[in-house]
């Protein structure tokens, strides 16, 4: 029964992370739109949600690309930080 709890917890954490990333990406997209475009975009997302729980492919690709850019920038930051510190 322990593995089930572990898997359930992992899945719950993944859902929380996905919701947070969706919020970040959604706000970023919305901030680049005028009012009419934003209203149309939200309506399309709501229609898609009602039909299916599947993520629209364009949104999935955008999120994956955003995460990869963020990860690359973070790793570059870590590399620069490590290169600046002398090895003891």
HTML snippet that shows the backbone in 3Dmol.js (N, CA, C, O; Angstrom):
<script src="https://3Dmol.org/build/3Dmol-min.js"></script>
<div id="view" style="width:600px;height:400px;position:relative"></div>
<script>
const pdb = `
ATOM      1  N   UNK A   1       0.809  -1.192   0.000  1.00  0.00           N
ATOM      2  CA  UNK A   1       0.000   0.000   0.000  1.00  0.00           C
ATOM      3  C   UNK A   1       0.860   1.267   0.000  1.00  0.00           C
ATOM      4  O   UNK A   1       0.392   2.322  -0.428  1.00  0.00           O
ATOM      5  N   UNK A   2       2.089   1.182   0.466  1.00  0.00           N
ATOM      6  CA  UNK A   2       2.955   2.357   0.495  1.00  0.00           C
ATOM      7  C   UNK A   2       3.216   2.936  -0.885  1.00  0.00           C
ATOM      8  O   UNK A   2       3.172   4.155  -1.055  1.00  0.00           O
ATOM      9  N   UNK A   3       3.482   2.102  -1.863  1.00  0.00           N
ATOM     10  CA  UNK A   3       3.770   2.596  -3.208  1.00  0.00           C
ATOM     11  C   UNK A   3       2.582   3.371  -3.757  1.00  0.00           C
ATOM     12  O   UNK A   3       2.764   4.344  -4.489  1.00  0.00           O
ATOM     13  N   UNK A   4       1.378   2.956  -3.415  1.00  0.00           N
ATOM     14  CA  UNK A   4       0.184   3.652  -3.906  1.00  0.00           C
ATOM     15  C   UNK A   4       0.154   5.076  -3.349  1.00  0.00           C
ATOM     16  O   UNK A   4      -0.118   6.024  -4.086  1.00  0.00           O
ATOM     17  N   UNK A   5       0.428   5.229  -2.065  1.00  0.00           N
ATOM     18  CA  UNK A   5       0.445   6.556  -1.458  1.00  0.00           C
ATOM     19  C   UNK A   5       1.525   7.418  -2.108  1.00  0.00           C
ATOM     20  O   UNK A   5       1.294   8.591  -2.401  1.00  0.00           O
ATOM     21  N   UNK A   6       2.690   6.843  -2.331  1.00  0.00           N
ATOM     22  CA  UNK A   6       3.789   7.571  -2.962  1.00  0.00           C
ATOM     23  C   UNK A   6       3.377   8.045  -4.352  1.00  0.00           C
ATOM     24  O   UNK A   6       3.603   9.204  -4.702  1.00  0.00           O
ATOM     25  N   UNK A   7       2.776   7.162  -5.145  1.00  0.00           N
ATOM     26  CA  UNK A   7       2.362   7.506  -6.495  1.00  0.00           C
ATOM     27  C   UNK A   7       1.267   8.575  -6.461  1.00  0.00           C
ATOM     28  O   UNK A   7       1.291   9.518  -7.251  1.00  0.00           O
ATOM     29  N   UNK A   8       0.310   8.423  -5.545  1.00  0.00           N
ATOM     30  CA  UNK A   8      -0.770   9.399  -5.421  1.00  0.00           C
ATOM     31  C   UNK A   8      -0.204  10.781  -5.082  1.00  0.00           C
ATOM     32  O   UNK A   8      -0.644  11.784  -5.645  1.00  0.00           O
ATOM     33  N   UNK A   9       0.756  10.839  -4.176  1.00  0.00           N
ATOM     34  CA  UNK A   9       1.377  12.099  -3.786  1.00  0.00           C
ATOM     35  C   UNK A   9       2.137  12.724  -4.947  1.00  0.00           C
ATOM     36  O   UNK A   9       2.068  13.935  -5.160  1.00  0.00           O
ATOM     37  N   UNK A  10       2.857  11.905  -5.691  1.00  0.00           N
ATOM     38  CA  UNK A  10       3.590  12.375  -6.855  1.00  0.00           C
ATOM     39  C   UNK A  10       2.633  12.958  -7.885  1.00  0.00           C
ATOM     40  O   UNK A  10       2.892  14.019  -8.453  1.00  0.00           O
ATOM     41  N   UNK A  11       1.536  12.265  -8.120  1.00  0.00           N
ATOM     42  CA  UNK A  11       0.547  12.737  -9.081  1.00  0.00           C
ATOM     43  C   UNK A  11      -0.080  14.058  -8.609  1.00  0.00           C
ATOM     44  O   UNK A  11      -0.278  14.970  -9.411  1.00  0.00           O
ATOM     45  N   UNK A  12      -0.384  14.158  -7.333  1.00  0.00           N
ATOM     46  CA  UNK A  12      -0.962  15.389  -6.784  1.00  0.00           C
ATOM     47  C   UNK A  12       0.009  16.560  -6.949  1.00  0.00           C
ATOM     48  O   UNK A  12      -0.412  17.665  -7.290  1.00  0.00           O
ATOM     49  N   UNK A  13       1.289  16.330  -6.713  1.00  0.00           N
ATOM     50  CA  UNK A  13       2.290  17.377  -6.888  1.00  0.00           C
ATOM     51  C   UNK A  13       2.400  17.790  -8.356  1.00  0.00           C
ATOM     52  O   UNK A  13       2.554  18.972  -8.664  1.00  0.00           O
ATOM     53  N   UNK A  14       2.322  16.817  -9.249  1.00  0.00           N
ATOM     54  CA  UNK A  14       2.386  17.111 -10.689  1.00  0.00           C
ATOM     55  C   UNK A  14       1.195  17.962 -11.115  1.00  0.00           C
ATOM     56  O   UNK A  14       1.346  18.878 -11.923  1.00  0.00           O
ATOM     57  N   UNK A  15       0.027  17.671 -10.585  1.00  0.00           N
ATOM     58  CA  UNK A  15      -1.162  18.461 -10.916  1.00  0.00           C
ATOM     59  C   UNK A  15      -0.998  19.890 -10.407  1.00  0.00           C
ATOM     60  O   UNK A  15      -1.350  20.836 -11.112  1.00  0.00           O
ATOM     61  N   UNK A  16      -0.472  20.062  -9.200  1.00  0.00           N
ATOM     62  CA  UNK A  16      -0.245  21.406  -8.661  1.00  0.00           C
ATOM     63  C   UNK A  16       0.752  22.178  -9.530  1.00  0.00           C
ATOM     64  O   UNK A  16       0.545  23.354  -9.830  1.00  0.00           O
ATOM     65  N   UNK A  17       1.824  21.512  -9.927  1.00  0.00           N
ATOM     66  CA  UNK A  17       2.825  22.165 -10.777  1.00  0.00           C
ATOM     67  C   UNK A  17       2.219  22.539 -12.126  1.00  0.00           C
ATOM     68  O   UNK A  17       2.478  23.627 -12.641  1.00  0.00           O
ATOM     69  N   UNK A  18       1.425  21.659 -12.692  1.00  0.00           N
ATOM     70  CA  UNK A  18       0.787  21.935 -13.985  1.00  0.00           C
ATOM     71  C   UNK A  18      -0.163  23.122 -13.878  1.00  0.00           C
ATOM     72  O   UNK A  18      -0.201  23.970 -14.770  1.00  0.00           O
ATOM     73  N   UNK A  19      -0.923  23.187 -12.800  1.00  0.00           N
ATOM     74  CA  UNK A  19      -1.834  24.325 -12.610  1.00  0.00           C
ATOM     75  C   UNK A  19      -1.059  25.631 -12.498  1.00  0.00           C
ATOM     76  O   UNK A  19      -1.449  26.646 -13.075  1.00  0.00           O
ATOM     77  N   UNK A  20       0.040  25.599 -11.751  1.00  0.00           N
ATOM     78  CA  UNK A  20       0.848  26.801 -11.600  1.00  0.00           C
ATOM     79  C   UNK A  20       1.425  27.239 -12.946  1.00  0.00           C
ATOM     80  O   UNK A  20       1.364  28.418 -13.296  1.00  0.00           O
ATOM     81  N   UNK A  21       1.985  26.288 -13.700  1.00  0.00           N
ATOM     82  CA  UNK A  21       2.550  26.626 -15.008  1.00  0.00           C
ATOM     83  C   UNK A  21       1.472  27.138 -15.955  1.00  0.00           C
ATOM     84  O   UNK A  21       1.710  28.066 -16.728  1.00  0.00           O
ATOM     85  N   UNK A  22       0.289  26.533 -15.896  1.00  0.00           N
ATOM     86  CA  UNK A  22      -0.816  27.007 -16.736  1.00  0.00           C
ATOM     87  C   UNK A  22      -1.183  28.440 -16.385  1.00  0.00           C
ATOM     88  O   UNK A  22      -1.467  29.244 -17.272  1.00  0.00           O
ATOM     89  N   UNK A  23      -1.180  28.764 -15.101  1.00  0.00           N
ATOM     90  CA  UNK A  23      -1.475  30.123 -14.663  1.00  0.00           C
ATOM     91  C   UNK A  23      -0.425  31.099 -15.194  1.00  0.00           C
ATOM     92  O   UNK A  23      -0.773  32.161 -15.713  1.00  0.00           O
ATOM     93  N   UNK A  24       0.840  30.751 -15.070  1.00  0.00           N
ATOM     94  CA  UNK A  24       1.925  31.620 -15.533  1.00  0.00           C
ATOM     95  C   UNK A  24       1.831  31.840 -17.039  1.00  0.00           C
ATOM     96  O   UNK A  24       1.885  32.975 -17.512  1.00  0.00           O
ATOM     97  N   UNK A  25       1.690  30.753 -17.785  1.00  0.00           N
ATOM     98  CA  UNK A  25       1.627  30.849 -19.244  1.00  0.00           C
ATOM     99  C   UNK A  25       0.359  31.585 -19.676  1.00  0.00           C
ATOM    100  O   UNK A  25       0.399  32.415 -20.583  1.00  0.00           O
ATOM    101  N   UNK A  26      -0.762  31.280 -19.026  1.00  0.00           N
ATOM    102  CA  UNK A  26      -2.010  31.950 -19.364  1.00  0.00           C
ATOM    103  C   UNK A  26      -1.933  33.442 -19.151  1.00  0.00           C
ATOM    104  O   UNK A  26      -2.377  34.212 -20.003  1.00  0.00           O
ATOM    105  N   UNK A  27      -1.381  33.866 -18.036  1.00  0.00           N
ATOM    106  CA  UNK A  27      -1.238  35.302 -17.764  1.00  0.00           C
ATOM    107  C   UNK A  27      -0.289  35.959 -18.761  1.00  0.00           C
ATOM    108  O   UNK A  27      -0.533  37.079 -19.209  1.00  0.00           O
ATOM    109  N   UNK A  28       0.787  35.267 -19.106  1.00  0.00           N
ATOM    110  CA  UNK A  28       1.733  35.819 -20.078  1.00  0.00           C
ATOM    111  C   UNK A  28       1.061  36.005 -21.437  1.00  0.00           C
ATOM    112  O   UNK A  28       1.219  37.044 -22.077  1.00  0.00           O
ATOM    113  N   UNK A  29       0.313  34.997 -21.872  1.00  0.00           N
ATOM    114  CA  UNK A  29      -0.392  35.110 -23.152  1.00  0.00           C
ATOM    115  C   UNK A  29      -1.435  36.221 -23.085  1.00  0.00           C
ATOM    116  O   UNK A  29      -1.522  37.042 -23.999  1.00  0.00           O
ATOM    117  N   UNK A  30      -2.219  36.256 -22.025  1.00  0.00           N
ATOM    118  CA  UNK A  30      -3.293  37.243 -21.904  1.00  0.00           C
ATOM    119  C   UNK A  30      -2.754  38.667 -21.890  1.00  0.00           C
ATOM    120  O   UNK A  30      -3.387  39.575 -22.428  1.00  0.00           O
ATOM    121  N   UNK A  31      -1.595  38.866 -21.283  1.00  0.00           N
ATOM    122  CA  UNK A  31      -1.038  40.222 -21.187  1.00  0.00           C
ATOM    123  C   UNK A  31      -0.604  40.763 -22.546  1.00  0.00           C
ATOM    124  O   UNK A  31      -0.416  41.970 -22.695  1.00  0.00           O
ATOM    125  N   UNK A  32      -0.442  39.894 -23.531  1.00  0.00           N
ATOM    126  CA  UNK A  32      -0.005  40.310 -24.860  1.00  0.00           C
ATOM    127  C   UNK A  32      -1.173  40.516 -25.822  1.00  0.00           C
ATOM    128  O   UNK A  32      -0.961  40.792 -27.003  1.00  0.00           O
ATOM    129  N   UNK A  33      -2.402  40.383 -25.326  1.00  0.00           N
ATOM    130  CA  UNK A  33      -3.583  40.477 -26.180  1.00  0.00           C
ATOM    131  C   UNK A  33      -4.414  41.702 -25.831  1.00  0.00           C
ATOM    132  O   UNK A  33      -4.414  42.179 -24.697  1.00  0.00           O
ATOM    133  N   UNK A  34      -5.127  42.199 -26.849  1.00  0.00           N
ATOM    134  CA  UNK A  34      -6.104  43.250 -26.551  1.00  0.00           C
ATOM    135  C   UNK A  34      -7.356  42.573 -25.974  1.00  0.00           C
ATOM    136  O   UNK A  34      -7.458  41.346 -25.972  1.00  0.00           O
ATOM    137  N   UNK A  35      -8.284  43.365 -25.497  1.00  0.00           N
ATOM    138  CA  UNK A  35      -9.468  42.830 -24.817  1.00  0.00           C
ATOM    139  C   UNK A  35     -10.275  41.855 -25.654  1.00  0.00           C
ATOM    140  O   UNK A  35     -10.675  40.805 -25.153  1.00  0.00           O
ATOM    141  N   UNK A  36     -10.526  42.177 -26.927  1.00  0.00           N
ATOM    142  CA  UNK A  36     -11.347  41.318 -27.796  1.00  0.00           C
ATOM    143  C   UNK A  36     -10.654  39.985 -28.063  1.00  0.00           C
ATOM    144  O   UNK A  36     -11.289  38.930 -28.035  1.00  0.00           O
ATOM    145  N   UNK A  37      -9.358  40.039 -28.320  1.00  0.00           N
ATOM    146  CA  UNK A  37      -8.602  38.805 -28.578  1.00  0.00           C
ATOM    147  C   UNK A  37      -8.571  37.931 -27.336  1.00  0.00           C
ATOM    148  O   UNK A  37      -8.749  36.716 -27.422  1.00  0.00           O
ATOM    149  N   UNK A  38      -8.344  38.549 -26.177  1.00  0.00           N
ATOM    150  CA  UNK A  38      -8.315  37.804 -24.919  1.00  0.00           C
ATOM    151  C   UNK A  38      -9.663  37.122 -24.650  1.00  0.00           C
ATOM    152  O   UNK A  38      -9.701  35.968 -24.223  1.00  0.00           O
ATOM    153  N   UNK A  39     -10.749  37.827 -24.897  1.00  0.00           N
ATOM    154  CA  UNK A  39     -12.081  37.269 -24.691  1.00  0.00           C
ATOM    155  C   UNK A  39     -12.313  36.069 -25.612  1.00  0.00           C
ATOM    156  O   UNK A  39     -12.852  35.048 -25.184  1.00  0.00           O
ATOM    157  N   UNK A  40     -11.911  36.195 -26.863  1.00  0.00           N
ATOM    158  CA  UNK A  40     -12.046  35.095 -27.825  1.00  0.00           C
ATOM    159  C   UNK A  40     -11.186  33.893 -27.415  1.00  0.00           C
ATOM    160  O   UNK A  40     -11.623  32.747 -27.522  1.00  0.00           O
ATOM    161  N   UNK A  41      -9.974  34.160 -26.952  1.00  0.00           N
ATOM    162  CA  UNK A  41      -9.045  33.106 -26.540  1.00  0.00           C
ATOM    163  C   UNK A  41      -9.598  32.343 -25.338  1.00  0.00           C
ATOM    164  O   UNK A  41      -9.551  31.114 -25.295  1.00  0.00           O
ATOM    165  N   UNK A  42     -10.124  33.088 -24.363  1.00  0.00           N
ATOM    166  CA  UNK A  42     -10.703  32.436 -23.186  1.00  0.00           C
ATOM    167  C   UNK A  42     -11.909  31.580 -23.562  1.00  0.00           C
ATOM    168  O   UNK A  42     -12.095  30.488 -23.024  1.00  0.00           O
ATOM    169  N   UNK A  43     -12.729  32.081 -24.489  1.00  0.00           N
ATOM    170  CA  UNK A  43     -13.890  31.310 -24.939  1.00  0.00           C
ATOM    171  C   UNK A  43     -13.445  30.005 -25.598  1.00  0.00           C
ATOM    172  O   UNK A  43     -14.058  28.960 -25.379  1.00  0.00           O
ATOM    173  N   UNK A  44     -12.392  30.059 -26.396  1.00  0.00           N
ATOM    174  CA  UNK A  44     -11.882  28.849 -27.045  1.00  0.00           C
ATOM    175  C   UNK A  44     -11.346  27.855 -26.022  1.00  0.00           C
ATOM    176  O   UNK A  44     -11.581  26.653 -26.143  1.00  0.00           O
ATOM    177  N   UNK A  45     -10.637  28.344 -25.027  1.00  0.00           N
ATOM    178  CA  UNK A  45     -10.133  27.447 -23.980  1.00  0.00           C
ATOM    179  C   UNK A  45     -11.284  26.788 -23.227  1.00  0.00           C
ATOM    180  O   UNK A  45     -11.222  25.599 -22.913  1.00  0.00           O
ATOM    181  N   UNK A  46     -12.322  27.546 -22.939  1.00  0.00           N
ATOM    182  CA  UNK A  46     -13.479  26.976 -22.238  1.00  0.00           C
ATOM    183  C   UNK A  46     -14.195  25.944 -23.090  1.00  0.00           C
ATOM    184  O   UNK A  46     -14.625  24.910 -22.578  1.00  0.00           O
ATOM    185  N   UNK A  47     -14.328  26.209 -24.389  1.00  0.00           N
ATOM    186  CA  UNK A  47     -14.955  25.227 -25.292  1.00  0.00           C
ATOM    187  C   UNK A  47     -14.137  23.942 -25.324  1.00  0.00           C
ATOM    188  O   UNK A  47     -14.691  22.845 -25.258  1.00  0.00           O
ATOM    189  N   UNK A  48     -12.827  24.081 -25.426  1.00  0.00           N
ATOM    190  CA  UNK A  48     -11.958  22.901 -25.469  1.00  0.00           C
ATOM    191  C   UNK A  48     -12.052  22.116 -24.177  1.00  0.00           C
ATOM    192  O   UNK A  48     -12.034  20.885 -24.204  1.00  0.00           O
ATOM    193  N   UNK A  49     -12.150  22.791 -23.056  1.00  0.00           N
ATOM    194  CA  UNK A  49     -12.228  22.129 -21.753  1.00  0.00           C
ATOM    195  C   UNK A  49     -13.510  21.317 -21.644  1.00  0.00           C
ATOM    196  O   UNK A  49     -13.507  20.212 -21.102  1.00  0.00           O
ATOM    197  N   UNK A  50     -14.594  21.858 -22.154  1.00  0.00           N
ATOM    198  CA  UNK A  50     -15.879  21.160 -22.071  1.00  0.00           C
ATOM    199  C   UNK A  50     -15.884  19.892 -22.914  1.00  0.00           C
ATOM    200  O   UNK A  50     -16.487  18.894 -22.521  1.00  0.00           O
ATOM    201  N   UNK A  51     -15.233  19.916 -24.050  1.00  0.00           N
ATOM    202  CA  UNK A  51     -15.223  18.751 -24.942  1.00  0.00           C
ATOM    203  C   UNK A  51     -14.271  17.668 -24.467  1.00  0.00           C
ATOM    204  O   UNK A  51     -14.552  16.477 -24.594  1.00  0.00           O
ATOM    205  N   UNK A  52     -13.157  18.088 -23.929  1.00  0.00           N
ATOM    206  CA  UNK A  52     -12.108  17.116 -23.643  1.00  0.00           C
ATOM    207  C   UNK A  52     -11.179  17.656 -22.564  1.00  0.00           C
ATOM    208  O   UNK A  52     -11.054  18.866 -22.379  1.00  0.00           O
ATOM    209  N   UNK A  53     -10.538  16.748 -21.866  1.00  0.00           N
ATOM    210  CA  UNK A  53      -9.517  17.139 -20.885  1.00  0.00           C
ATOM    211  C   UNK A  53      -8.140  17.185 -21.532  1.00  0.00           C
ATOM    212  O   UNK A  53      -7.162  17.536 -20.872  1.00  0.00           O
ATOM    213  N   UNK A  54      -8.049  16.842 -22.794  1.00  0.00           N
ATOM    214  CA  UNK A  54      -6.762  16.878 -23.481  1.00  0.00           C
ATOM    215  C   UNK A  54      -6.293  18.318 -23.643  1.00  0.00           C
ATOM    216  O   UNK A  54      -7.092  19.218 -23.900  1.00  0.00           O
ATOM    217  N   UNK A  55      -5.017  18.519 -23.493  1.00  0.00           N
ATOM    218  CA  UNK A  55      -4.424  19.833 -23.674  1.00  0.00           C
ATOM    219  C   UNK A  55      -4.329  20.135 -25.162  1.00  0.00           C
ATOM    220  O   UNK A  55      -3.899  19.279 -25.935  1.00  0.00           O
ATOM    221  N   UNK A  56      -4.725  21.341 -25.581  1.00  0.00           N
ATOM    222  CA  UNK A  56      -4.526  21.686 -26.999  1.00  0.00           C
ATOM    223  C   UNK A  56      -3.042  21.584 -27.343  1.00  0.00           C
ATOM    224  O   UNK A  56      -2.186  22.001 -26.563  1.00  0.00           O
ATOM    225  N   UNK A  57      -2.749  21.032 -28.503  1.00  0.00           N
ATOM    226  CA  UNK A  57      -1.341  20.785 -28.851  1.00  0.00           C
ATOM    227  C   UNK A  57      -0.523  22.068 -28.865  1.00  0.00           C
ATOM    228  O   UNK A  57       0.638  22.049 -28.456  1.00  0.00           O
ATOM    229  N   UNK A  58      -1.086  23.183 -29.323  1.00  0.00           N
ATOM    230  CA  UNK A  58      -0.335  24.437 -29.371  1.00  0.00           C
ATOM    231  C   UNK A  58       0.029  24.905 -27.964  1.00  0.00           C
ATOM    232  O   UNK A  58       1.099  25.474 -27.748  1.00  0.00           O
ATOM    233  N   UNK A  59      -0.864  24.661 -27.014  1.00  0.00           N
ATOM    234  CA  UNK A  59      -0.579  25.073 -25.647  1.00  0.00           C
ATOM    235  C   UNK A  59       0.499  24.178 -25.037  1.00  0.00           C
ATOM    236  O   UNK A  59       1.405  24.663 -24.359  1.00  0.00           O
ATOM    237  N   UNK A  60       0.396  22.879 -25.278  1.00  0.00           N
ATOM    238  CA  UNK A  60       1.378  21.935 -24.761  1.00  0.00           C
ATOM    239  C   UNK A  60       2.775  22.273 -25.287  1.00  0.00           C
ATOM    240  O   UNK A  60       3.738  22.309 -24.521  1.00  0.00           O
ATOM    241  N   UNK A  61       2.881  22.518 -26.589  1.00  0.00           N
ATOM    242  CA  UNK A  61       4.176  22.843 -27.186  1.00  0.00           C
ATOM    243  C   UNK A  61       4.725  24.130 -26.581  1.00  0.00           C
ATOM    244  O   UNK A  61       5.922  24.223 -26.309  1.00  0.00           O
ATOM    245  N   UNK A  62       3.866  25.120 -26.369  1.00  0.00           N
ATOM    246  CA  UNK A  62       4.305  26.391 -25.778  1.00  0.00           C
ATOM    247  C   UNK A  62       4.813  26.210 -24.357  1.00  0.00           C
ATOM    248  O   UNK A  62       5.837  26.784 -23.985  1.00  0.00           O
ATOM    249  N   UNK A  63       4.114  25.425 -23.568  1.00  0.00           N
ATOM    250  CA  UNK A  63       4.529  25.196 -22.179  1.00  0.00           C
ATOM    251  C   UNK A  63       5.855  24.446 -22.130  1.00  0.00           C
ATOM    252  O   UNK A  63       6.747  24.811 -21.365  1.00  0.00           O
ATOM    253  N   UNK A  64       5.986  23.408 -22.934  1.00  0.00           N
ATOM    254  CA  UNK A  64       7.234  22.637 -22.960  1.00  0.00           C
ATOM    255  C   UNK A  64       8.398  23.532 -23.397  1.00  0.00           C
ATOM    256  O   UNK A  64       9.487  23.452 -22.830  1.00  0.00           O
ATOM    257  N   UNK A  65       8.171  24.377 -24.397  1.00  0.00           N
ATOM    258  CA  UNK A  65       9.224  25.283 -24.852  1.00  0.00           C
ATOM    259  C   UNK A  65       9.593  26.281 -23.756  1.00  0.00           C
ATOM    260  O   UNK A  65      10.774  26.547 -23.532  1.00  0.00           O
ATOM    261  N   UNK A  66       8.595  26.829 -23.079  1.00  0.00           N
ATOM    262  CA  UNK A  66       8.848  27.769 -21.989  1.00  0.00           C
ATOM    263  C   UNK A  66       9.661  27.116 -20.873  1.00  0.00           C
ATOM    264  O   UNK A  66      10.608  27.709 -20.358  1.00  0.00           O
ATOM    265  N   UNK A  67       9.287  25.899 -20.507  1.00  0.00           N
ATOM    266  CA  UNK A  67      10.020  25.191 -19.453  1.00  0.00           C
ATOM    267  C   UNK A  67      11.458  24.924 -19.878  1.00  0.00           C
ATOM    268  O   UNK A  67      12.376  25.064 -19.070  1.00  0.00           O
ATOM    269  N   UNK A  68      11.664  24.540 -21.142  1.00  0.00           N
ATOM    270  CA  UNK A  68      13.021  24.246 -21.601  1.00  0.00           C
ATOM    271  C   UNK A  68      13.884  25.509 -21.623  1.00  0.00           C
ATOM    272  O   UNK A  68      15.066  25.454 -21.283  1.00  0.00           O
ATOM    273  N   UNK A  69      13.303  26.649 -22.022  1.00  0.00           N
ATOM    274  CA  UNK A  69      14.045  27.914 -22.014  1.00  0.00           C
ATOM    275  C   UNK A  69      14.412  28.298 -20.575  1.00  0.00           C
ATOM    276  O   UNK A  69      15.536  28.716 -20.299  1.00  0.00           O
ATOM    277  N   UNK A  70      13.451  28.149 -19.674  1.00  0.00           N
ATOM    278  CA  UNK A  70      13.714  28.479 -18.265  1.00  0.00           C
ATOM    279  C   UNK A  70      14.806  27.583 -17.697  1.00  0.00           C
ATOM    280  O   UNK A  70      15.719  28.060 -17.023  1.00  0.00           O
ATOM    281  N   UNK A  71      14.713  26.299 -17.966  1.00  0.00           N
ATOM    282  CA  UNK A  71      15.712  25.353 -17.446  1.00  0.00           C
ATOM    283  C   UNK A  71      17.101  25.667 -17.995  1.00  0.00           C
ATOM    284  O   UNK A  71      18.082  25.633 -17.252  1.00  0.00           O
ATOM    285  N   UNK A  72      17.195  25.971 -19.286  1.00  0.00           N
ATOM    286  CA  UNK A  72      18.487  26.309 -19.891  1.00  0.00           C
ATOM    287  C   UNK A  72      19.075  27.569 -19.246  1.00  0.00           C
ATOM    288  O   UNK A  72      20.272  27.624 -18.963  1.00  0.00           O
ATOM    289  N   UNK A  73      18.230  28.579 -19.016  1.00  0.00           N
ATOM    290  CA  UNK A  73      18.707  29.811 -18.381  1.00  0.00           C
ATOM    291  C   UNK A  73      19.164  29.546 -16.948  1.00  0.00           C
ATOM    292  O   UNK A  73      20.171  30.095 -16.502  1.00  0.00           O
ATOM    293  N   UNK A  74      18.426  28.711 -16.234  1.00  0.00           N
ATOM    294  CA  UNK A  74      18.798  28.390 -14.860  1.00  0.00           C
ATOM    295  C   UNK A  74      20.136  27.638 -14.814  1.00  0.00           C
ATOM    296  O   UNK A  74      20.995  27.933 -13.984  1.00  0.00           O
ATOM    297  N   UNK A  75      20.294  26.681 -15.702  1.00  0.00           N
ATOM    298  CA  UNK A  75      21.553  25.924 -15.736  1.00  0.00           C
ATOM    299  C   UNK A  75      22.725  26.825 -16.121  1.00  0.00           C
ATOM    300  O   UNK A  75      23.827  26.665 -15.596  1.00  0.00           O
ATOM    301  N   UNK A  76      22.498  27.762 -17.025  1.00  0.00           N
ATOM    302  CA  UNK A  76      23.550  28.713 -17.393  1.00  0.00           C
ATOM    303  C   UNK A  76      23.904  29.597 -16.196  1.00  0.00           C
ATOM    304  O   UNK A  76      25.075  29.898 -15.966  1.00  0.00           O
ATOM    305  N   UNK A  77      22.896  30.007 -15.442  1.00  0.00           N
ATOM    306  CA  UNK A  77      23.131  30.782 -14.221  1.00  0.00           C
ATOM    307  C   UNK A  77      23.983  29.970 -13.233  1.00  0.00           C
ATOM    308  O   UNK A  77      24.939  30.490 -12.657  1.00  0.00           O
ATOM    309  N   UNK A  78      23.633  28.709 -13.046  1.00  0.00           N
ATOM    310  CA  UNK A  78      24.385  27.847 -12.123  1.00  0.00           C
ATOM    311  C   UNK A  78      25.824  27.657 -12.593  1.00  0.00           C
ATOM    312  O   UNK A  78      26.752  27.661 -11.784  1.00  0.00           O
ATOM    313  N   UNK A  79      26.006  27.492 -13.902  1.00  0.00           N
ATOM    314  CA  UNK A  79      27.351  27.330 -14.447  1.00  0.00           C
ATOM    315  C   UNK A  79      28.190  28.570 -14.175  1.00  0.00           C
ATOM    316  O   UNK A  79      29.343  28.472 -13.757  1.00  0.00           O
ATOM    317  N   UNK A  80      27.601  29.738 -14.417  1.00  0.00           N
ATOM    318  CA  UNK A  80      28.319  30.988 -14.165  1.00  0.00           C
ATOM    319  C   UNK A  80      28.656  31.165 -12.691  1.00  0.00           C
ATOM    320  O   UNK A  80      29.749  31.616 -12.347  1.00  0.00           O
ATOM    321  N   UNK A  81      27.717  30.809 -11.826  1.00  0.00           N
ATOM    322  CA  UNK A  81      27.946  30.906 -10.387  1.00  0.00           C
ATOM    323  C   UNK A  81      29.060  29.958  -9.959  1.00  0.00           C
ATOM    324  O   UNK A  81      29.934  30.331  -9.176  1.00  0.00           O
ATOM    325  N   UNK A  82      29.027  28.734 -10.475  1.00  0.00           N
ATOM    326  CA  UNK A  82      30.055  27.744 -10.111  1.00  0.00           C
ATOM    327  C   UNK A  82      31.426  28.159 -10.656  1.00  0.00           C
ATOM    328  O   UNK A  82      32.442  27.951  -9.994  1.00  0.00           O
ATOM    329  N   UNK A  83      31.458  28.741 -11.849  1.00  0.00           N
ATOM    330  CA  UNK A  83      32.743  29.146 -12.439  1.00  0.00           C
ATOM    331  C   UNK A  83      33.360  30.308 -11.678  1.00  0.00           C
ATOM    332  O   UNK A  83      34.582  30.456 -11.668  1.00  0.00           O
ATOM    333  N   UNK A  84      32.534  31.139 -11.038  1.00  0.00           N
ATOM    334  CA  UNK A  84      33.042  32.289 -10.309  1.00  0.00           C
ATOM    335  C   UNK A  84      33.597  31.939  -8.934  1.00  0.00           C
ATOM    336  O   UNK A  84      34.372  32.702  -8.359  1.00  0.00           O
ATOM    337  N   UNK A  85      33.198  30.782  -8.409  1.00  0.00           N
ATOM    338  CA  UNK A  85      33.659  30.374  -7.071  1.00  0.00           C
ATOM    339  C   UNK A  85      34.933  29.534  -7.203  1.00  0.00           C
ATOM    340  O   UNK A  85      34.986  28.604  -8.008  1.00  0.00           O
ATOM    341  N   UNK A  86      35.936  29.857  -6.427  1.00  0.00           N
ATOM    342  CA  UNK A  86      37.147  29.025  -6.471  1.00  0.00           C
ATOM    343  C   UNK A  86      36.873  27.647  -5.837  1.00  0.00           C
ATOM    344  O   UNK A  86      36.108  27.531  -4.880  1.00  0.00           O
ATOM    345  N   UNK A  87      37.505  26.628  -6.384  1.00  0.00           N
ATOM    346  CA  UNK A  87      37.369  25.276  -5.848  1.00  0.00           C
ATOM    347  C   UNK A  87      38.247  25.169  -4.612  1.00  0.00           C
ATOM    348  O   UNK A  87      39.435  25.488  -4.652  1.00  0.00           O
ATOM    349  N   UNK A  88      37.659  24.722  -3.528  1.00  0.00           N
ATOM    350  CA  UNK A  88      38.417  24.599  -2.267  1.00  0.00           C
ATOM    351  C   UNK A  88      38.896  23.206  -2.045  1.00  0.00           C
ATOM    352  O   UNK A  88      39.546  22.931  -1.037  1.00  0.00           O
TER     353      UNK A  88
END
`;
const viewer = $3Dmol.createViewer("view");
viewer.addModel(pdb, "pdb");
viewer.setStyle({}, {cartoon: {color: "spectrum"}});
viewer.zoomTo();
viewer.render();
</script>
